[in-house]
């Protein structure tokens, strides 16, 4: 049985990224422990041609842990086949210094326990209009006044 069996792929990918970010911004736990909770030791993540293994992923996650950004995922579509999932989503984010929106085409493989084993992502930064910035202000508060919100076609989920 796979972690994705019987689970709505849109909800699975939304819950995965939202939980991972929640743990990064709320916890005082070491980033390596958080990364290991969500990724297998042999994780390989390739985003726009840049390859990250476990060590690079931990280094990449440290700024989120330190700067506690707010983020919201809008999953447009997702399909799963066994342990693999393909999804198209938009990541809306805001830090103290900037805000943005990134469209992501995601292809991933997950272990039976729900941890990510492989991921290939193609991304495109989308300009954020001033009116869109107000959307980032609405969400569920998560520690230190920071927020991480999950969204499915713009609707908040729990």
OpenMM code with the backbone's topology and positions (N, CA, C; nanometers):
from openmm import Vec3, app, unit

residues = "UNK UNK UNK UNK UNK UNK UNK UNK UNK UNK UNK UNK UNK UNK UNK UNK UNK UNK UNK UNK UNK UNK UNK UNK UNK UNK UNK UNK UNK UNK UNK UNK UNK UNK UNK UNK UNK UNK UNK UNK UNK UNK UNK UNK UNK UNK UNK UNK UNK UNK UNK UNK UNK UNK UNK UNK UNK UNK UNK UNK UNK UNK UNK UNK UNK UNK UNK UNK UNK UNK UNK UNK UNK UNK UNK UNK UNK UNK UNK UNK UNK UNK UNK UNK UNK UNK UNK UNK UNK UNK UNK UNK UNK UNK UNK UNK UNK UNK UNK UNK UNK UNK UNK UNK UNK UNK UNK UNK UNK UNK UNK UNK UNK UNK UNK UNK UNK UNK UNK UNK UNK UNK UNK UNK UNK UNK UNK UNK UNK UNK UNK UNK UNK UNK UNK UNK UNK UNK UNK UNK UNK UNK UNK UNK UNK UNK UNK UNK UNK UNK UNK UNK UNK UNK UNK UNK UNK UNK".split()
positions = [
    Vec3(0.0840, -0.1187, 0.0000),
    Vec3(0.0000, 0.0000, 0.0000),
    Vec3(0.0889, 0.1256, 0.0000),
    Vec3(0.0517, 0.2225, -0.0798),
    Vec3(0.1268, 0.3470, -0.0898),
    Vec3(0.0584, 0.4568, -0.0092),
    Vec3(0.1361, 0.5573, 0.0304),
    Vec3(0.0829, 0.6699, 0.1073),
    Vec3(-0.0289, 0.7409, 0.0318),
    Vec3(-0.0246, 0.7349, -0.1011),
    Vec3(-0.1239, 0.8053, -0.1818),
    Vec3(-0.2504, 0.7241, -0.2059),
    Vec3(-0.2495, 0.5946, -0.1747),
    Vec3(-0.3667, 0.5098, -0.1977),
    Vec3(-0.4881, 0.5661, -0.1246),
    Vec3(-0.5935, 0.5907, -0.1993),
    Vec3(-0.7183, 0.6372, -0.1398),
    Vec3(-0.7185, 0.7822, -0.0973),
    Vec3(-0.6111, 0.8542, -0.1190),
    Vec3(-0.6028, 0.9946, -0.0794),
    Vec3(-0.6187, 1.0818, -0.2029),
    Vec3(-0.6970, 1.1878, -0.1904),
    Vec3(-0.7111, 1.2824, -0.3000),
    Vec3(-0.5746, 1.3453, -0.3262),
    Vec3(-0.5203, 1.3335, -0.4486),
    Vec3(-0.3858, 1.3853, -0.4754),
    Vec3(-0.3720, 1.5355, -0.4500),
    Vec3(-0.4767, 1.6130, -0.4780),
    Vec3(-0.4700, 1.7569, -0.4514),
    Vec3(-0.4543, 1.7821, -0.3023),
    Vec3(-0.5312, 1.7094, -0.2231),
    Vec3(-0.5242, 1.7281, -0.0783),
    Vec3(-0.3906, 1.6783, -0.0240),
    Vec3(-0.3417, 1.5671, -0.0777),
    Vec3(-0.2145, 1.5115, -0.0319),
    Vec3(-0.1010, 1.6118, -0.0515),
    Vec3(-0.0895, 1.6679, -0.1725),
    Vec3(0.0212, 1.7593, -0.2016),
    Vec3(0.0044, 1.8895, -0.1223),
    Vec3(-0.1176, 1.9351, -0.1082),
    Vec3(-0.1454, 2.0552, -0.0287),
    Vec3(-0.1056, 2.0334, 0.1175),
    Vec3(-0.1478, 1.9207, 0.1735),
    Vec3(-0.1151, 1.8904, 0.3125),
    Vec3(0.0350, 1.8719, 0.3318),
    Vec3(0.1015, 1.8078, 0.2358),
    Vec3(0.2454, 1.7845, 0.2471),
    Vec3(0.3210, 1.9165, 0.2584),
    Vec3(0.3009, 2.0065, 0.1613),
    Vec3(0.3761, 2.1318, 0.1604),
    Vec3(0.3353, 2.2238, 0.2756),
    Vec3(0.2073, 2.2276, 0.3075),
    Vec3(0.1615, 2.3128, 0.4170),
    Vec3(0.2190, 2.2657, 0.5505),
    Vec3(0.2148, 2.1351, 0.5744),
    Vec3(0.2697, 2.0808, 0.7000),
    Vec3(0.4196, 2.1034, 0.7099),
    Vec3(0.4903, 2.0809, 0.5987),
    Vec3(0.6349, 2.1019, 0.5982),
    Vec3(0.6676, 2.2477, 0.6325),
    Vec3(0.5984, 2.3422, 0.5682),
    Vec3(0.6245, 2.4841, 0.5953),
    Vec3(0.5830, 2.5208, 0.7370),
    Vec3(0.4698, 2.4691, 0.7843),
    Vec3(0.4282, 2.4944, 0.9229),
    Vec3(0.5377, 2.4534, 1.0195),
    Vec3(0.5910, 2.3342, 0.9998),
    Vec3(0.6958, 2.2860, 1.0897),
    Vec3(0.8219, 2.3721, 1.0796),
    Vec3(0.8544, 2.4179, 0.9611),
    Vec3(0.9731, 2.5030, 0.9455),
    Vec3(0.9578, 2.6364, 1.0178),
    Vec3(0.8413, 2.6984, 1.0083),
    Vec3(0.8266, 2.8325, 1.0655),
    Vec3(0.7844, 2.8312, 1.2121),
    Vec3(0.7216, 2.7251, 1.2591),
    Vec3(0.6733, 2.7222, 1.3976),
    Vec3(0.7700, 2.6592, 1.4948),
    Vec3(0.8454, 2.5631, 1.4486),
    Vec3(0.9252, 2.4813, 1.5386),
    Vec3(1.0632, 2.5417, 1.5656),
    Vec3(1.1110, 2.5171, 1.6852),
    Vec3(1.2492, 2.5533, 1.7169),
    Vec3(1.3399, 2.4327, 1.6941),
    Vec3(1.2813, 2.3254, 1.6452),
    Vec3(1.3531, 2.2021, 1.6160),
    Vec3(1.4568, 2.2261, 1.5055),
    Vec3(1.5627, 2.1488, 1.5067),
    Vec3(1.6661, 2.1599, 1.4049),
    Vec3(1.6063, 2.1353, 1.2667),
    Vec3(1.6457, 2.2171, 1.1700),
    Vec3(1.5926, 2.2074, 1.0334),
    Vec3(1.6181, 2.0692, 0.9738),
    Vec3(1.7318, 2.0094, 1.0017),
    Vec3(1.7625, 1.8763, 0.9481),
    Vec3(1.6597, 1.7731, 0.9931),
    Vec3(1.6159, 1.7810, 1.1167),
    Vec3(1.5142, 1.6878, 1.1673),
    Vec3(1.3810, 1.7073, 1.0960),
    Vec3(1.3472, 1.8324, 1.0697),
    Vec3(1.2225, 1.8623, 0.9989),
    Vec3(1.2306, 1.8114, 0.8552),
    Vec3(1.3410, 1.8389, 0.7875),
    Vec3(1.3592, 1.7898, 0.6506),
    Vec3(1.3492, 1.6382, 0.6475),
    Vec3(1.4124, 1.5714, 0.7419),
    Vec3(1.4091, 1.4243, 0.7457),
    Vec3(1.2696, 1.3693, 0.7725),
    Vec3(1.1873, 1.4441, 0.8419),
    Vec3(1.0506, 1.3991, 0.8694),
    Vec3(0.9662, 1.3977, 0.7409),
    Vec3(1.0012, 1.4824, 0.6449),
    Vec3(0.9219, 1.4962, 0.5227),
    Vec3(0.9900, 1.4398, 0.3977),
    Vec3(1.1168, 1.4040, 0.4078),
    Vec3(1.1940, 1.3577, 0.2916),
    Vec3(1.2751, 1.2343, 0.3282),
    Vec3(1.2894, 1.1432, 0.2339),
    Vec3(1.3730, 1.0252, 0.2571),
    Vec3(1.5204, 1.0675, 0.2555),
    Vec3(1.6087, 0.9877, 0.3155),
    Vec3(1.7515, 1.0241, 0.3190),
    Vec3(1.8133, 1.0387, 0.1804),
    Vec3(1.7588, 0.9679, 0.0819),
    Vec3(1.8127, 0.9735, -0.0546),
    Vec3(1.7372, 1.0735, -0.1438),
    Vec3(1.6705, 1.1710, -0.0820),
    Vec3(1.5929, 1.2695, -0.1576),
    Vec3(1.6771, 1.3345, -0.2671),
    Vec3(1.6175, 1.3472, -0.3838),
    Vec3(1.6744, 1.4248, -0.4929),
    Vec3(1.5615, 1.5131, -0.5431),
    Vec3(1.5849, 1.6425, -0.5367),
    Vec3(1.4864, 1.7403, -0.5803),
    Vec3(1.5527, 1.8261, -0.6866),
    Vec3(1.4902, 1.8334, -0.8033),
    Vec3(1.5456, 1.9140, -0.9121),
    Vec3(1.4434, 2.0211, -0.9464),
    Vec3(1.4818, 2.1456, -0.9266),
    Vec3(1.3949, 2.2593, -0.9557),
    Vec3(1.4626, 2.3458, -1.0605),
    Vec3(1.3984, 2.3561, -1.1749),
    Vec3(1.4511, 2.4373, -1.2848),
    Vec3(1.5948, 2.4002, -1.3179),
    Vec3(1.6235, 2.2712, -1.3141),
    Vec3(1.7561, 2.2214, -1.3496),
    Vec3(1.8570, 2.2199, -1.2370),
    Vec3(1.8229, 2.2755, -1.1216),
    Vec3(1.9138, 2.2764, -1.0080),
    Vec3(1.8841, 2.1570, -0.9186),
    Vec3(1.9851, 2.0745, -0.8972),
    Vec3(1.9700, 1.9515, -0.8193),
    Vec3(2.0009, 1.9766, -0.6724),
    Vec3(1.9105, 1.9283, -0.5858),
    Vec3(1.9332, 1.9372, -0.4420),
    Vec3(1.9222, 1.7973, -0.3822),
    Vec3(2.0230, 1.7599, -0.3068),
    Vec3(2.0166, 1.6376, -0.2278),
    Vec3(1.9762, 1.6793, -0.0864),
    Vec3(1.9834, 1.5878, 0.0071),
    Vec3(1.9425, 1.6169, 0.1444),
    Vec3(2.0190, 1.7356, 0.2027),
    Vec3(2.1506, 1.7374, 0.1871),
    Vec3(2.2330, 1.8446, 0.2437),
    Vec3(2.1947, 1.9802, 0.1863),
    Vec3(2.1762, 1.9867, 0.0552),
    Vec3(2.1388, 2.1139, -0.0081),
    Vec3(1.9966, 2.1543, 0.0273),
    Vec3(1.9084, 2.0565, 0.0439),
    Vec3(1.7706, 2.0870, 0.0829),
    Vec3(1.7660, 2.1467, 0.2233),
    Vec3(1.8455, 2.0930, 0.3132),
    Vec3(1.8522, 2.1481, 0.4488),
    Vec3(1.9014, 2.2928, 0.4439),
    Vec3(2.0059, 2.3184, 0.3669),
    Vec3(2.0580, 2.4553, 0.3539),
    Vec3(1.9529, 2.5478, 0.2921),
    Vec3(1.8772, 2.4966, 0.1962),
    Vec3(1.7723, 2.5741, 0.1302),
    Vec3(1.6573, 2.6065, 0.2267),
    Vec3(1.6294, 2.5146, 0.3192),
    Vec3(1.5176, 2.5328, 0.4128),
    Vec3(1.5524, 2.6247, 0.5293),
    Vec3(1.6791, 2.6416, 0.5601),
    Vec3(1.7188, 2.7240, 0.6755),
    Vec3(1.6642, 2.8668, 0.6705),
    Vec3(1.6663, 2.9367, 0.5562),
    Vec3(1.6105, 3.0736, 0.5552),
    Vec3(1.4620, 3.0778, 0.5916),
    Vec3(1.3838, 2.9787, 0.5487),
    Vec3(1.2420, 2.9761, 0.5854),
    Vec3(1.2279, 2.9603, 0.7360),
    Vec3(1.3125, 2.8798, 0.7933),
    Vec3(1.3106, 2.8578, 0.9383),
    Vec3(1.3472, 2.9871, 1.0115),
    Vec3(1.4430, 3.0586, 0.9567),
    Vec3(1.4926, 3.1805, 1.0206),
    Vec3(1.4003, 3.3002, 0.9971),
    Vec3(1.3535, 3.3181, 0.8743),
    Vec3(1.2778, 3.4388, 0.8388),
    Vec3(1.1271, 3.4226, 0.8509),
    Vec3(1.0800, 3.3006, 0.8711),
    Vec3(0.9396, 3.2717, 0.8934),
    Vec3(0.8454, 3.3407, 0.7941),
    Vec3(0.8529, 3.3024, 0.6686),
    Vec3(0.7645, 3.3638, 0.5698),
    Vec3(0.6207, 3.3136, 0.5843),
    Vec3(0.5286, 3.3865, 0.5249),
    Vec3(0.3938, 3.3338, 0.5138),
    Vec3(0.3827, 3.2732, 0.3741),
    Vec3(0.3027, 3.1701, 0.3635),
    Vec3(0.2892, 3.1016, 0.2353),
    Vec3(0.1508, 3.0419, 0.2243),
    Vec3(0.1047, 3.0344, 0.1010),
    Vec3(-0.0256, 2.9745, 0.0723),
    Vec3(-0.0138, 2.9006, -0.0596),
    Vec3(-0.0599, 2.7761, -0.0607),
    Vec3(-0.0572, 2.6947, -0.1819),
    Vec3(-0.1962, 2.6895, -0.2405),
    Vec3(-0.2042, 2.7107, -0.3691),
    Vec3(-0.3291, 2.6990, -0.4426),
    Vec3(-0.3089, 2.5858, -0.5433),
    Vec3(-0.3648, 2.4696, -0.5134),
    Vec3(-0.3464, 2.3527, -0.5992),
    Vec3(-0.4541, 2.3543, -0.7065),
    Vec3(-0.4114, 2.3659, -0.8314),
    Vec3(-0.5052, 2.3747, -0.9430),
    Vec3(-0.5484, 2.2372, -0.9919),
    Vec3(-0.4533, 2.1446, -0.9963),
    Vec3(-0.4856, 2.0087, -1.0377),
    Vec3(-0.3738, 1.9157, -0.9935),
    Vec3(-0.4102, 1.7903, -0.9704),
    Vec3(-0.3115, 1.6905, -0.9304),
    Vec3(-0.3663, 1.5521, -0.9640),
    Vec3(-0.2769, 1.4652, -1.0051),
    Vec3(-0.3131, 1.3255, -1.0304),
    Vec3(-0.2065, 1.2368, -0.9695),
    Vec3(-0.2473, 1.1174, -0.9300),
    Vec3(-0.1539, 1.0231, -0.8682),
    Vec3(-0.1655, 0.8884, -0.9372),
    Vec3(-0.0532, 0.8177, -0.9400),
    Vec3(-0.0469, 0.6818, -0.9904),
    Vec3(0.0510, 0.6067, -0.9008),
    Vec3(-0.0019, 0.5225, -0.8133),
    Vec3(0.0842, 0.4508, -0.7198),
    Vec3(0.1536, 0.5476, -0.6262),
    Vec3(0.2869, 0.5487, -0.6292),
    Vec3(0.3646, 0.6351, -0.5401),
    Vec3(0.4060, 0.7670, -0.6057),
    Vec3(0.3519, 0.7933, -0.7221),
    Vec3(0.3887, 0.9144, -0.7966),
    Vec3(0.2721, 1.0118, -0.8045),
    Vec3(0.3075, 1.1400, -0.8064),
    Vec3(0.2056, 1.2438, -0.8150),
    Vec3(0.2550, 1.3542, -0.9074),
    Vec3(0.1639, 1.4070, -0.9856),
    Vec3(0.1917, 1.5234, -1.0701),
    Vec3(0.0912, 1.6307, -1.0300),
    Vec3(0.1394, 1.7519, -1.0135),
    Vec3(0.0514, 1.8593, -0.9692),
    Vec3(0.0921, 1.9913, -1.0338),
    Vec3(-0.0068, 2.0761, -1.0480),
    Vec3(0.0171, 2.2136, -1.0921),
    Vec3(-0.0430, 2.3013, -0.9840),
    Vec3(0.0438, 2.3858, -0.9253),
    Vec3(-0.0029, 2.4708, -0.8170),
    Vec3(0.0655, 2.6065, -0.8224),
    Vec3(0.0099, 2.7004, -0.7462),
    Vec3(0.0701, 2.8326, -0.7302),
    Vec3(0.1062, 2.8489, -0.5839),
    Vec3(0.2300, 2.8883, -0.5606),
    Vec3(0.2774, 2.9190, -0.4263),
    Vec3(0.2759, 3.0709, -0.4115),
    Vec3(0.1972, 3.1193, -0.3179),
    Vec3(0.1926, 3.2620, -0.2841),
    Vec3(0.2757, 3.2766, -0.1570),
    Vec3(0.3710, 3.3691, -0.1570),
    Vec3(0.4565, 3.3820, -0.0388),
    Vec3(0.4834, 3.5276, -0.0075),
    Vec3(0.5202, 3.5516, 0.1186),
    Vec3(0.5565, 3.6861, 0.1621),
    Vec3(0.6598, 3.6738, 0.2723),
    Vec3(0.7669, 3.7516, 0.2585),
    Vec3(0.8668, 3.7629, 0.3627),
    Vec3(0.8686, 3.9088, 0.4069),
    Vec3(0.9557, 3.9413, 0.4999),
    Vec3(0.9658, 4.0811, 0.5432),
    Vec3(1.0145, 4.1710, 0.4304),
    Vec3(1.0922, 4.1137, 0.3374),
    Vec3(1.1529, 4.1940, 0.2312),
    Vec3(1.0803, 4.1893, 0.0983),
    Vec3(1.0047, 4.0822, 0.0726),
    Vec3(0.9376, 4.0735, -0.0568),
    Vec3(0.8193, 3.9782, -0.0527),
    Vec3(0.7401, 3.9879, -0.1560),
    Vec3(0.6276, 3.8970, -0.1729),
    Vec3(0.6306, 3.8484, -0.3157),
    Vec3(0.5676, 3.7365, -0.3380),
    Vec3(0.5691, 3.6835, -0.4731),
    Vec3(0.4707, 3.5710, -0.4917),
    Vec3(0.4687, 3.5273, -0.6142),
    Vec3(0.3809, 3.4181, -0.6530),
    Vec3(0.4578, 3.3366, -0.7556),
    Vec3(0.4623, 3.2061, -0.7347),
    Vec3(0.5342, 3.1180, -0.8251),
    Vec3(0.4415, 3.0069, -0.8716),
    Vec3(0.4322, 2.9915, -1.0028),
    Vec3(0.3583, 2.8785, -1.0590),
    Vec3(0.4535, 2.7602, -1.0639),
    Vec3(0.4048, 2.6437, -1.0231),
    Vec3(0.4889, 2.5252, -1.0150),
    Vec3(0.4222, 2.4080, -1.0864),
    Vec3(0.5012, 2.3392, -1.1672),
    Vec3(0.4618, 2.2120, -1.2276),
    Vec3(0.5484, 2.1080, -1.1581),
    Vec3(0.4850, 2.0219, -1.0813),
    Vec3(0.5532, 1.9317, -0.9900),
    Vec3(0.5306, 1.7861, -1.0314),
    Vec3(0.6389, 1.7088, -1.0325),
    Vec3(0.6331, 1.5652, -1.0560),
    Vec3(0.7139, 1.4999, -0.9448),
    Vec3(0.6485, 1.4192, -0.8618),
    Vec3(0.7186, 1.3641, -0.7472),
    Vec3(0.6892, 1.2184, -0.7226),
    Vec3(0.7767, 1.1593, -0.6419),
    Vec3(0.7616, 1.0210, -0.5970),
    Vec3(0.7703, 1.0228, -0.4452),
    Vec3(0.6819, 0.9465, -0.3808),
    Vec3(0.6745, 0.9437, -0.2356),
    Vec3(0.6931, 0.8025, -0.1836),
    Vec3(0.7569, 0.7899, -0.0687),
    Vec3(0.7743, 0.6607, -0.0026),
    Vec3(0.6407, 0.6181, 0.0586),
    Vec3(0.6327, 0.4937, 0.0971),
    Vec3(0.5097, 0.4407, 0.1572),
    Vec3(0.4675, 0.5178, 0.2815),
    Vec3(0.5633, 0.5759, 0.3527),
    Vec3(0.5316, 0.6502, 0.4749),
    Vec3(0.4940, 0.7962, 0.4480),
    Vec3(0.4847, 0.8349, 0.3198),
    Vec3(0.4421, 0.9702, 0.2847),
    Vec3(0.5547, 1.0700, 0.2685),
    Vec3(0.6798, 1.0277, 0.2881),
    Vec3(0.7923, 1.1201, 0.2693),
    Vec3(0.8286, 1.1285, 0.1215),
    Vec3(0.8735, 1.2451, 0.0811),
    Vec3(0.9126, 1.2668, -0.0580),
    Vec3(1.0469, 1.2001, -0.0858),
    Vec3(1.0531, 1.1286, -0.1983),
    Vec3(1.1759, 1.0614, -0.2392),
    Vec3(1.2400, 1.1328, -0.3583),
    Vec3(1.1603, 1.1737, -0.4525),
    Vec3(1.2090, 1.2409, -0.5734),
    Vec3(1.1123, 1.3524, -0.6091),
    Vec3(1.1656, 1.4601, -0.6662),
    Vec3(1.0801, 1.5686, -0.7136),
    Vec3(1.1489, 1.6398, -0.8288),
    Vec3(1.0707, 1.6682, -0.9296),
    Vec3(1.1140, 1.7507, -1.0422),
    Vec3(1.0127, 1.8638, -1.0520),
    Vec3(1.0642, 1.9876, -1.0548),
    Vec3(0.9756, 2.1031, -1.0592),
    Vec3(1.0208, 2.2018, -1.1649),
    Vec3(0.9234, 2.2526, -1.2361),
    Vec3(0.9459, 2.3642, -1.3269),
    Vec3(0.8664, 2.4802, -1.2689),
    Vec3(0.9313, 2.5948, -1.2542),
    Vec3(0.8659, 2.7076, -1.1881),
    Vec3(0.8710, 2.8324, -1.2750),
    Vec3(0.7769, 2.9222, -1.2464),
    Vec3(0.7731, 3.0515, -1.3135),
    Vec3(0.7240, 3.1539, -1.2133),
    Vec3(0.8071, 3.2568, -1.1892),
    Vec3(0.7692, 3.3652, -1.1001),
    Vec3(0.6652, 3.4518, -1.1705),
    Vec3(0.5566, 3.4817, -1.1001),
    Vec3(0.4473, 3.5613, -1.1558),
    Vec3(0.4434, 3.6940, -1.0817),
    Vec3(0.4362, 3.8062, -1.1549),
    Vec3(0.4295, 3.9364, -1.0868),
    Vec3(0.3084, 3.9434, -0.9938),
    Vec3(0.3277, 4.0059, -0.8778),
    Vec3(0.2199, 4.0220, -0.7806),
    Vec3(0.1712, 4.1654, -0.7878),
    Vec3(0.0419, 4.1802, -0.8049),
    Vec3(-0.0193, 4.3128, -0.8057),
    Vec3(-0.0448, 4.3557, -0.6620),
    Vec3(-0.0557, 4.4848, -0.6391),
    Vec3(-0.0784, 4.5366, -0.5041),
    Vec3(-0.2056, 4.4771, -0.4435),
    Vec3(-0.3097, 4.4600, -0.5239),
    Vec3(-0.4351, 4.4043, -0.4733),
    Vec3(-0.4159, 4.2595, -0.4281),
    Vec3(-0.3277, 4.1874, -0.4969),
    Vec3(-0.3018, 4.0482, -0.4595),
    Vec3(-0.2349, 4.0393, -0.3238),
    Vec3(-0.1581, 4.1403, -0.2855),
    Vec3(-0.0854, 4.1373, -0.1593),
    Vec3(-0.1812, 4.1253, -0.0408),
    Vec3(-0.2998, 4.1834, -0.0542),
    Vec3(-0.3985, 4.1762, 0.0535),
    Vec3(-0.4406, 4.0325, 0.0792),
    Vec3(-0.4415, 3.9486, -0.0257),
    Vec3(-0.4769, 3.8079, -0.0096),
    Vec3(-0.3797, 3.7376, 0.0831),
    Vec3(-0.2539, 3.7763, 0.0798),
    Vec3(-0.1540, 3.7126, 0.1643),
    Vec3(-0.1775, 3.7425, 0.3112),
    Vec3(-0.2478, 3.8514, 0.3395),
    Vec3(-0.2737, 3.8886, 0.4770),
    Vec3(-0.3807, 3.8033, 0.5428),
    Vec3(-0.4621, 3.7333, 0.4638),
    Vec3(-0.5681, 3.6489, 0.5194),
    Vec3(-0.5166, 3.5075, 0.5353),
    Vec3(-0.5313, 3.4514, 0.6513),
    Vec3(-0.4852, 3.3142, 0.6695),
    Vec3(-0.4919, 3.2717, 0.8143),
    Vec3(-0.4438, 3.1562, 0.8387),
    Vec3(-0.4410, 3.1016, 0.9725),
    Vec3(-0.3113, 3.1425, 1.0398),
    Vec3(-0.3191, 3.2021, 1.1550),
    Vec3(-0.1989, 3.2444, 1.2259),
    Vec3(-0.1230, 3.1224, 1.2754),
    Vec3(0.0078, 3.1251, 1.2538),
    Vec3(0.0926, 3.0140, 1.2957),
    Vec3(0.2121, 3.0718, 1.3678),
    Vec3(0.2160, 3.0641, 1.4980),
    Vec3(0.3293, 3.1100, 1.5780),
    Vec3(0.3896, 3.2424, 1.5374),
    Vec3(0.4447, 3.3161, 1.6243),
    Vec3(0.5183, 3.4405, 1.6010),
    Vec3(0.4471, 3.5369, 1.5076),
    Vec3(0.3167, 3.5308, 1.4987),
    Vec3(0.2440, 3.6205, 1.4105),
    Vec3(0.2602, 3.5862, 1.2641),
    Vec3(0.3223, 3.4742, 1.2336),
    Vec3(0.3403, 3.4336, 1.0948),
    Vec3(0.2246, 3.3446, 1.0550),
    Vec3(0.2029, 3.3333, 0.9268),
    Vec3(0.0913, 3.2529, 0.8817),
    Vec3(0.1326, 3.1566, 0.7734),
    Vec3(0.0703, 3.0450, 0.7741),
    Vec3(0.0825, 2.9481, 0.6673),
    Vec3(-0.0588, 2.9022, 0.6417),
    Vec3(-0.1021, 2.9161, 0.5207),
    Vec3(-0.2395, 2.8857, 0.4868),
    Vec3(-0.2402, 2.7811, 0.3781),
    Vec3(-0.3346, 2.6911, 0.3834),
    Vec3(-0.3512, 2.5957, 0.2758),
    Vec3(-0.4736, 2.6364, 0.1963),
    Vec3(-0.4702, 2.6105, 0.0683),
    Vec3(-0.5795, 2.6536, -0.0174),
    Vec3(-0.6013, 2.5521, -0.1280),
    Vec3(-0.7242, 2.5324, -0.1622),
    Vec3(-0.7620, 2.4499, -0.2755),
    Vec3(-0.8584, 2.5332, -0.3571),
    Vec3(-0.8099, 2.5853, -0.4681),
    Vec3(-0.8872, 2.6767, -0.5515),
    Vec3(-0.9356, 2.7970, -0.4713),
    Vec3(-0.8470, 2.8480, -0.3889),
    Vec3(-0.8749, 2.9695, -0.3156),
    Vec3(-0.9521, 2.9505, -0.1864),
    Vec3(-0.9978, 2.8293, -0.1550),
    Vec3(-1.0722, 2.8049, -0.0329),
    Vec3(-0.9786, 2.7522, 0.0736),
    Vec3(-0.9892, 2.8057, 0.1938),
    Vec3(-0.9067, 2.7549, 0.3031),
    Vec3(-0.9540, 2.6172, 0.3429),
    Vec3(-0.8563, 2.5327, 0.3776),
    Vec3(-0.8885, 2.3999, 0.4278),
    Vec3(-0.8217, 2.3829, 0.5622),
    Vec3(-0.8655, 2.2871, 0.6381),
    Vec3(-0.8034, 2.2612, 0.7676),
    Vec3(-0.7147, 2.1420, 0.7606),
] * unit.nanometer
topology = app.Topology()
chain = topology.addChain("A")
for resn in residues:
    res = topology.addResidue(resn, chain)
    for name in ("N", "CA", "C"):
        topology.addAtom(name, app.Element.getBySymbol(name[0]), res)
